[in-house]
Amino acid sequence: MKILLINPPAINFYHRVGLRMPPLGLAYVAGVLRKNGHIVKIIDFNVEKINYKTYPYHKFDLVGLSVDTTRYPVSVKIAKIAKKCGVKVVAGGFHPTFMDKEALDTGAFDYVVRGEGEYIMLDLINHLEDGCSLDKVKGLSYLSDGEYVKNPNAPLVSELDSIPFPARELLPLDLYTTSFKRKVAGTMIASRGCPYDCEFCSCSRFCGINWRTRSVESIMDEIDLLYNKYGYRSISFLDDNFTLSPKRVMEICEEILRKGLKFAWFAMTRVDTVVRNEKVVELMRMAGLRQVFVGFESGNQEILDRYGKKAELDTAFEATEILKKYRIEVWGSFIIGAINETKEMIKQTIKFAKKLNPHICQFSILIPYPGSRLFEKVKDRILTKDWEAFWGGLPVMKLNKLTPQELRSWIIKAYASFYLRPKTFFSTGLPFLYELLLGFRLHRKIPFIKVNGDWVPTKVLG
């Protein structure tokens, strides 16, 4: 079968600040399909100058789209155009996994692949080719004679080493200019799943709370590929928690050092892991670690506990000190806008961020993404179903102590308070603020008006 896989144009937070990375999820799907004899093409509308309205979808038997929440509206548009060309269309990714009926009810999609999609997609295609009933395809949702059908969930892939490497050769690699330490960064994933299940995160529901990891040998084979075949001298590990097993991290670092590979790398971690494993941090630095992403989230312990973060404020300071001791940059993430959050709590978070003083500071408004426990908790508080507004810079749910207008003002104040300090403004502040404020400017089309005493985005009315 001839299959087209599509990465729709993005408008999320990371896109706003210039981070455009290859869609590894689609490349993984492509790798599995090609290994099983199918012809696959990937189009990345996020970086390629191709008009999705006039693309020749009719040349393919099946079109698949990778869809997250902010790209759901444009994905529906693309899918409807493809459908008019007589092609069957599949949606996969976070948003349709948890909003499958909504996606099918648009009439834009024939099928929804729920969860990790490599082998569900393969199973679907094999059934379509053989003309078999789809009721045995686990992880699939579809309409049958107008009736919504949701097959049982597919099991998660337990042996990650069995999945072929992403088909990077199908991607326009020269267009992904996200750099780290002034070197274009390659990307890879060494594990899946997260046991922490924070209230605001849908990753644990998508990939499971059981952490699954690739073998050190498999990870090193892919590092070798990125380093020697593609020539990357910078790599970003996109695991939700790369350091969950310090023993495994040490083995990877020792192999990097043994092979004499010289590259800078980025990973995500937790403050408690850093504090408990300073020797591992030192080894990671020796092996090339130069920046970590840490979800500090809040400067108020009550809010942290409500998020289910399982972290202590004091531990954040200890972790930051250790990371700075080994000259590892910290990308700190903070969230404001919890249901009962007050202005004083937000001020605590801003003060907390400034005292921690990470190299990069990211403030986001709390977003109830479909699939998260938060989404189920606040369904009756959501102000708009304009999914484009869920990018992290706009209020989309009703709070008890703050209006949407006030919350939007606080997110801007937070960035200004951190980045307008002389010691940060000219290093990271100026370029970061420019990209971020551009994002706010592009969303000025969603003003707030008062309805029955509440401030709501105007699109909620339409």
Wavefront OBJ file of the C-alpha trace (Angstrom):
o trace
v 0.000 0.000 0.000
v 1.159 3.557 -0.723
v 0.927 5.694 2.407
v 1.397 9.407 3.052
v 2.222 10.468 6.616
v 1.690 14.142 7.503
v 3.084 16.399 10.199
v 0.659 19.378 10.290
v 1.847 22.966 10.853
v 2.483 23.622 14.560
v 1.579 26.552 16.800
v 2.635 25.211 20.207
v 4.910 26.911 22.764
v 8.107 25.344 21.467
v 7.296 26.377 17.914
v 6.851 29.941 19.193
v 10.396 30.063 20.532
v 11.929 28.604 17.386
v 12.200 24.902 18.285
v 11.309 22.908 15.182
v 12.256 19.266 15.474
v 11.669 16.247 13.241
v 8.444 14.287 13.919
v 9.995 11.124 15.325
v 6.587 9.559 15.917
v 5.817 9.572 12.187
v 9.342 8.405 11.378
v 8.859 5.443 13.721
v 5.573 4.543 12.009
v 7.254 4.869 8.618
v 10.092 2.584 9.738
v 7.674 -0.178 10.740
v 5.532 0.136 7.600
v 8.512 0.129 5.245
v 9.995 -2.912 6.970
v 6.724 -4.683 6.166
v 6.766 -3.860 2.461
v 4.730 -0.669 2.239
v 5.692 2.463 0.307
v 5.799 5.489 2.623
v 6.277 9.221 2.140
v 6.422 11.843 4.923
v 5.429 15.462 4.385
v 6.230 17.958 7.154
v 4.008 20.983 6.605
v 5.597 22.473 9.706
v 8.890 23.175 7.902
v 8.376 22.452 4.196
v 7.034 25.229 1.978
v 4.218 23.139 0.564
v 0.599 24.233 0.307
v -1.519 21.608 2.069
v -4.604 22.877 0.229
v -3.310 21.801 -3.189
v -1.172 18.762 -2.343
v -1.886 15.683 -4.587
v -3.298 13.379 -1.915
v -4.971 11.261 -4.605
v -1.620 9.627 -5.388
v -1.812 7.645 -2.135
v -3.990 4.830 -0.809
v -4.004 6.095 2.760
v -3.153 9.361 4.519
v -2.150 9.450 8.189
v -1.838 12.579 10.324
v -0.007 13.003 13.629
v -2.249 15.272 15.689
v -1.740 17.087 18.979
v -4.251 19.447 20.574
v -3.192 22.795 19.094
v -2.879 21.288 15.599
v -6.212 19.523 15.694
v -8.145 22.282 13.832
v -5.688 22.463 10.921
v -5.486 18.666 10.858
v -9.239 18.505 10.300
v -8.871 20.914 7.373
v -6.090 18.832 5.817
v -8.014 15.604 6.339
v -11.161 16.966 4.667
v -9.159 18.015 1.621
v -7.561 14.552 1.411
v -10.974 12.906 1.788
v -12.293 14.904 -1.163
v -9.491 13.315 -3.199
v -11.009 9.904 -2.451
v -8.377 8.824 0.074
v -8.934 7.098 3.413
v -7.610 9.202 6.307
v -6.234 8.134 9.693
v -5.629 10.332 12.746
v -3.100 9.400 15.423
v -1.359 11.168 18.278
v -2.332 12.570 21.651
v -5.481 14.541 20.833
v -7.416 11.997 18.746
v -6.362 9.200 21.103
v -8.423 10.800 23.862
v -10.977 12.629 21.667
v -11.532 9.896 19.090
v -15.297 10.295 18.825
v -14.990 14.055 18.344
v -12.483 13.455 15.550
v -14.659 10.863 13.811
v -17.781 13.013 14.130
v -16.141 15.736 12.013
v -16.359 13.433 9.012
v -12.721 14.241 8.256
v -11.221 10.973 9.508
v -12.090 7.395 8.653
v -10.071 5.878 11.464
v -8.385 6.901 14.714
v -5.313 5.055 15.973
v -5.199 5.367 19.775
v -1.887 5.374 21.650
v 1.491 4.259 20.337
v 0.695 3.832 16.694
v 3.435 1.858 14.939
v 1.894 -1.603 15.054
v -1.745 -0.508 15.266
v -1.231 1.326 11.970
v 0.402 -1.757 10.456
v -2.450 -3.970 11.654
v -5.032 -1.557 10.215
v -3.313 -1.466 6.816
v -2.998 -5.249 6.678
v -6.711 -5.643 7.434
v -7.642 -3.074 4.787
v -5.461 -4.797 2.180
v -6.967 -8.187 2.965
v -10.512 -6.831 3.074
v -10.993 -8.160 6.615
v -13.319 -6.831 9.288
v -11.685 -4.176 11.483
v -13.179 -5.407 14.745
v -9.990 -7.288 15.603
v -7.678 -4.270 15.188
v -6.885 -3.309 18.772
v -6.422 0.394 19.491
v -8.655 1.450 16.580
v -11.755 3.666 16.586
v -13.998 4.145 13.546
v -17.577 4.537 12.361
v -19.455 1.500 11.098
v -22.726 2.343 9.324
v -22.659 5.647 11.189
v -22.174 3.993 14.571
v -19.143 4.788 16.731
v -16.932 1.748 17.336
v -14.065 1.730 19.834
v -12.066 -1.480 19.774
v -10.178 -2.577 22.928
v -6.869 -0.850 23.604
v -3.753 -2.295 22.023
v -1.030 -3.493 24.394
v 1.985 -1.222 24.678
v 5.126 -2.404 22.929
v 7.077 -4.183 25.665
v 10.283 -4.779 23.686
v 11.273 -1.353 22.371
v 14.388 -2.803 20.728
v 12.071 -4.609 18.291
v 10.912 -1.309 16.757
v 13.025 -0.229 13.765
v 14.875 3.065 14.082
v 12.941 6.118 12.841
v 13.055 6.460 9.036
v 14.951 9.755 9.165
v 15.870 9.450 5.502
v 12.238 10.291 4.666
v 12.452 13.621 6.547
v 13.749 16.989 5.265
v 16.571 16.929 7.812
v 18.205 20.066 6.403
v 15.142 22.098 7.455
v 15.312 21.233 11.163
v 17.557 23.968 12.437
v 16.955 23.621 16.170
v 20.440 23.924 17.597
v 22.090 23.208 20.897
v 25.470 24.686 21.768
v 25.493 26.248 18.265
v 25.257 22.831 16.632
v 22.181 21.487 14.864
v 20.691 18.860 17.155
v 19.670 15.347 16.297
v 16.828 13.839 18.328
v 16.122 10.387 19.710
v 14.008 8.565 22.287
v 15.578 5.995 24.610
v 12.540 5.059 26.716
v 8.758 5.379 26.903
v 6.297 5.817 29.740
v 6.380 7.729 33.021
v 5.375 6.440 36.477
v 4.717 9.858 38.033
v 1.385 10.629 36.332
v 1.273 14.361 37.158
v -2.251 15.745 37.067
v -1.637 18.069 34.108
v 0.243 15.583 31.911
v -1.286 13.165 29.408
v 1.991 11.344 28.648
v 1.404 8.713 31.345
v -2.006 7.948 29.880
v -0.631 7.761 26.324
v 2.558 5.769 26.910
v 1.627 4.180 30.229
v 2.907 4.518 33.776
v 5.215 1.532 33.342
v 8.600 2.813 32.241
v 9.972 0.838 29.289
v 13.519 1.299 28.117
v 15.604 0.268 25.155
v 18.783 -1.679 25.805
v 22.020 0.266 26.163
v 23.279 -1.521 23.050
v 20.289 -0.319 20.992
v 20.645 3.234 22.317
v 24.345 3.306 21.459
v 23.641 1.951 17.962
v 21.331 4.890 17.306
v 23.794 7.370 18.819
v 26.434 5.952 16.468
v 24.023 6.404 13.564
v 23.335 10.057 14.446
v 27.016 10.742 15.076
v 28.666 8.897 12.176
v 26.045 8.694 9.403
v 24.267 12.011 9.902
v 27.162 13.929 11.433
v 25.322 15.358 14.440
v 27.496 16.780 17.197
v 24.530 17.609 19.392
v 21.712 15.273 20.463
v 18.456 15.899 22.347
v 17.043 12.907 24.237
v 13.270 13.446 24.258
v 12.338 10.853 26.900
v 9.867 12.136 29.496
v 12.442 11.205 32.145
v 15.812 10.159 30.773
v 17.380 9.693 34.226
v 14.754 7.439 35.809
v 17.339 4.653 36.101
v 20.695 6.107 37.233
v 22.347 2.716 36.597
v 21.280 2.761 32.950
v 22.417 6.387 32.566
v 25.846 5.463 33.909
v 26.126 2.591 31.437
v 25.233 4.900 28.529
v 27.719 7.548 29.673
v 30.479 4.975 30.100
v 29.859 3.703 26.566
v 29.946 7.240 25.135
v 33.277 7.850 26.864
v 34.662 4.443 25.871
v 33.843 5.079 22.204
v 35.367 8.562 22.366
v 32.209 10.237 21.013
v 32.384 14.012 21.415
v 28.932 15.601 21.348
v 26.836 17.866 23.538
v 23.510 16.510 24.692
v 20.226 17.493 26.330
v 17.882 15.419 28.492
v 14.927 15.744 30.864
v 15.221 14.964 34.567
v 13.677 15.458 38.012
v 15.087 17.366 40.967
v 14.968 14.373 43.344
v 16.928 12.219 40.906
v 19.644 14.879 40.642
v 19.953 15.296 44.416
v 20.189 11.552 45.068
v 22.746 10.933 42.318
v 25.403 13.653 42.202
v 28.046 11.186 40.974
v 25.796 10.340 38.020
v 25.441 14.053 37.245
v 29.231 14.365 37.229
v 29.537 11.395 34.862
v 26.847 12.799 32.552
v 28.781 16.058 32.345
v 31.956 14.130 31.441
v 30.001 12.284 28.713
v 28.714 15.518 27.159
v 25.540 16.528 29.020
v 25.269 20.301 28.741
v 21.604 21.105 29.434
v 18.661 19.537 31.285
v 14.962 20.302 31.286
v 13.470 20.337 34.798
v 9.800 20.756 35.667
v 9.968 22.903 38.814
v 6.348 23.960 38.119
v 5.524 26.069 41.207
v 7.048 27.971 44.103
v 4.128 26.992 46.322
v 4.221 23.557 47.955
v 0.436 23.298 48.142
v 0.157 23.746 44.377
v 2.948 21.235 43.752
v 1.136 18.672 45.879
v -2.118 19.250 44.004
v -0.325 18.634 40.729
v 0.870 15.296 42.115
v 4.431 16.345 41.386
v 5.945 14.387 44.307
v 8.654 17.023 44.793
v 9.769 19.421 47.513
v 10.717 23.076 47.057
v 13.979 22.720 49.001
v 15.028 19.862 46.726
v 14.768 22.187 43.725
v 17.459 24.458 45.151
v 19.735 21.509 45.953
v 19.329 20.102 42.446
v 20.000 23.440 40.776
v 23.154 23.947 42.823
v 24.450 20.513 41.816
v 23.719 21.078 38.120
v 25.393 24.480 38.145
v 28.357 23.029 40.022
v 29.022 20.798 37.005
v 28.311 23.624 34.519
v 25.112 22.043 33.217
v 22.544 24.576 32.011
v 19.063 24.327 33.486
v 15.914 24.831 31.428
v 13.323 25.405 34.152
v 9.595 25.004 33.543
v 6.976 26.777 35.699
v 3.186 26.656 35.539
v 0.660 29.213 36.790
v -3.126 29.093 36.812
v -4.156 26.235 39.105
v -7.852 26.223 39.989
v -7.406 27.766 43.456
v -4.207 29.685 42.758
v -4.026 33.259 44.031
v -1.969 36.267 43.007
v 0.261 35.704 46.017
v 0.935 32.118 44.943
v 1.907 33.298 41.465
v 4.219 35.887 43.012
v 5.817 33.063 45.014
v 6.446 31.121 41.807
v 8.018 34.124 40.074
v 10.231 34.797 43.097
v 11.099 31.086 43.242
v 12.092 31.096 39.561
v 14.302 34.150 39.973
v 16.010 32.666 43.014
v 16.655 29.367 41.220
v 17.807 31.402 38.211
v 17.819 28.699 35.513
v 19.569 29.509 32.233
v 16.226 29.278 30.411
v 12.967 29.963 32.203
v 9.656 28.826 30.742
v 6.350 30.007 32.205
v 3.127 28.406 30.994
v -0.525 28.688 31.874
v -1.986 25.455 33.213
v -3.737 23.723 30.307
v -6.215 20.828 30.748
v -5.036 18.678 27.861
v -7.329 15.835 26.817
v -6.128 12.619 28.390
v -4.782 14.222 31.546
v -6.444 13.728 34.922
v -6.872 17.499 35.014
v -9.030 17.439 31.868
v -11.510 15.061 33.456
v -11.523 17.118 36.652
v -12.272 20.500 35.037
v -14.487 19.627 32.061
v -17.204 21.981 33.302
v -14.684 24.832 33.678
v -13.264 24.821 30.145
v -14.023 28.158 28.489
v -13.369 27.324 24.857
v -13.067 24.403 22.488
v -10.918 26.450 20.154
v -8.092 23.944 20.479
v -5.579 26.346 18.912
v -5.810 28.386 22.113
v -4.350 25.477 24.145
v -0.716 26.380 23.369
v 0.188 27.430 26.905
v -0.016 31.206 26.732
v -3.785 31.701 27.006
v -6.243 30.933 29.831
v -8.714 28.262 28.717
v -10.446 27.339 31.971
v -12.286 29.176 34.721
v -10.394 29.658 37.995
v -11.743 30.413 41.456
v -9.476 33.333 42.367
v -8.361 34.875 39.049
v -10.096 36.027 35.879
v -8.724 35.039 32.446
v -7.680 38.656 31.910
v -5.698 38.675 35.148
v -4.056 35.329 34.410
v -2.946 36.400 30.950
v -1.488 39.530 32.496
v 0.418 37.448 35.046
v 2.053 35.208 32.434
v 3.460 38.291 30.726
v 4.531 39.766 34.078
v 6.313 36.526 34.933
v 8.391 36.561 31.758
v 9.141 40.270 32.085
v 10.137 39.921 35.738
v 12.591 37.119 34.971
v 14.044 38.171 31.636
v 14.215 41.946 32.013
v 16.839 41.632 34.724
v 20.177 42.987 33.423
v 22.035 39.704 33.979
v 19.624 37.725 31.770
v 18.259 40.223 29.256
v 21.139 40.328 26.779
v 22.114 36.663 27.092
v 18.875 34.685 26.805
v 16.163 37.234 27.529
v 16.033 39.317 24.355
v 15.692 36.521 21.752
v 13.434 34.421 23.998
v 11.069 37.295 24.756
v 10.894 38.311 21.113
v 9.731 34.882 19.972
v 7.333 34.518 22.896
v 5.703 37.923 22.513
v 5.296 37.200 18.820
v 3.234 34.215 19.879
v 1.040 36.395 22.099
v 0.649 38.897 19.259
v -0.479 36.187 16.854
v -3.218 35.265 19.330
v -4.550 38.733 19.926
v -7.494 37.666 17.752
v -8.888 35.893 20.832
v -9.941 38.825 23.047
v -11.941 38.350 26.228
v -15.415 39.699 26.868
v -17.624 39.534 29.917
v -20.602 37.163 29.843
v -22.810 36.819 32.923
v -20.028 38.201 35.068
v -17.320 35.898 33.663
v -14.465 36.749 31.320
v -14.425 34.300 28.394
v -12.640 34.114 25.031
v -14.992 35.279 22.295
v -14.611 32.021 20.359
v -16.465 30.143 23.089
v -19.570 31.937 21.852
v -19.225 30.808 18.285
l 1 2 3 4 5 6 7 8 9 10 11 12 13 14 15 16 17 18 19 20 21 22 23 24 25 26 27 28 29 30 31 32 33 34 35 36 37 38 39 40 41 42 43 44 45 46 47 48 49 50 51 52 53 54 55 56 57 58 59 60 61 62 63 64 65 66 67 68 69 70 71 72 73 74 75 76 77 78 79 80 81 82 83 84 85 86 87 88 89 90 91 92 93 94 95 96 97 98 99 100 101 102 103 104 105 106 107 108 109 110 111 112 113 114 115 116 117 118 119 120 121 122 123 124 125 126 127 128 129 130 131 132 133 134 135 136 137 138 139 140 141 142 143 144 145 146 147 148 149 150 151 152 153 154 155 156 157 158 159 160 161 162 163 164 165 166 167 168 169 170 171 172 173 174 175 176 177 178 179 180 181 182 183 184 185 186 187 188 189 190 191 192 193 194 195 196 197 198 199 200 201 202 203 204 205 206 207 208 209 210 211 212 213 214 215 216 217 218 219 220 221 222 223 224 225 226 227 228 229 230 231 232 233 234 235 236 237 238 239 240 241 242 243 244 245 246 247 248 249 250 251 252 253 254 255 256 257 258 259 260 261 262 263 264 265 266 267 268 269 270 271 272 273 274 275 276 277 278 279 280 281 282 283 284 285 286 287 288 289 290 291 292 293 294 295 296 297 298 299 300 301 302 303 304 305 306 307 308 309 310 311 312 313 314 315 316 317 318 319 320 321 322 323 324 325 326 327 328 329 330 331 332 333 334 335 336 337 338 339 340 341 342 343 344 345 346 347 348 349 350 351 352 353 354 355 356 357 358 359 360 361 362 363 364 365 366 367 368 369 370 371 372 373 374 375 376 377 378 379 380 381 382 383 384 385 386 387 388 389 390 391 392 393 394 395 396 397 398 399 400 401 402 403 404 405 406 407 408 409 410 411 412 413 414 415 416 417 418 419 420 421 422 423 424 425 426 427 428 429 430 431 432 433 434 435 436 437 438 439 440 441 442 443 444 445 446 447 448 449 450 451 452 453 454 455 456 457 458 459 460 461 462
